Amino acid sequence: MDGWRQPLLLLWLTSVVATTILGGNATVEQEDALEKNLTDKLLQVIPHSSNGSSVTELVIEGSLITLNEADRLALASYPRLVELHLDGNLVTRIPAWYFSVVPHVRVLSLSGNKISSLDPESFSGLDVLTELDLSHNLLTSLHTQLFRRLTNLQVLKLQGNPWNCSCPLLSSIGEVKAAGLTVGGKQITCASPEKQAGRDLLQAAAMCYPSPPPIFTTDPQKPVNSQNSSSQKHNIDKDPTPVLGNTWKFAACVAALAMCTSVLIVCAIKGPSLYKLFHNYRHRRLRQEEDVVSTVFSETGRCVNHQTFTFKQENGQIEEEEEEEEDGYFEDPYIKSGE
């Protein structure tokens, strides 16, 4: 019996130690997988994660984060990140494709920063983003291309910004409304111009853009409203005439450009020969005229000129006209009177 007890005891101790170690590691991994909270740590740069592969939620609020290039490299160490909260920091701008290093983020919160403008590609790469919080910043308008790539976005928070409700700046808000996004938070009010101050942002956008703006790109995975699809089908059946675009204008311009280019090339190639031909033709005409003149002169033998000279005396009595003789001599009356 003693020979059996020692192996059983050793096996029991081994199982206890293995359970303790594995259970501790599982607990650590579970804690890391839930959340990494660094609130009010006054961090200037997002810290790198040594075991960041298991972190799915990162919360850094009330710090000094500016989202520079060092922060972007740090975010790349959280490849499984699903939620990112950076509220109450010092973010003023977001470069294009900044969050593409964390493509699995579904919730992004940037509330309480100092963001005054956004690049049209600031959120490109976040293909699965469903919730975006931009409240309580310094935004006055949004670029029309900002939400074109966020095909899965469902909730957008925009309150607490000094919005400019001029119609040219509300086209992006019109697209948000047309896309059916849920604009969360309290009422979003306009700050400028003065006649629109205090007015609801969505109402101002509805007045400027009563009908949905045209959709340039479509997402085949996005569900389509059955009512809209039926109305579109009815319109297509009602008016089957195809709508002409600007393709024919482009083709006409290309044809005109090709024709002008061909004419210029022909002129450049044939121009010298045509000029030479014209130059030779002029020389032949001149030679022919010279031959005619020389022939006439050779037949007559001399040149006949009849010139008439009129001499008037001082007392006004007689005017004499003398014709030049055919041999070219004439008699001067002054010489004759002197004699």
Secondary structure, DSSP 8 states (H G I E B T S, - for coil): -HHHHHHHHHHHHHHHHHHHHHHHHHHHHHHHHH-EE-TT---SS----TTGGG--EEE--SS-----HHHHHHHTT-TT--EEE-TTS------TTGGGGSTT--EEE-TTS------TTTTTT-TT--EEE--SS------TTTTSS-TT--EEE-TTS-EE--GGG-HHHHHHHHTT-EEESS--BEEESGGGTTSBHHHHHHHH-SS--------TTS---HHHHHHHHHHHHH-------SHHHHHHHHHHHHHHHHHHHHHHHHHHHHHHHHHHHHHHHHHHHHHHHHHHHHHHSS-----EEEEE-TT---EEEEE--TTS----HHHHHH-
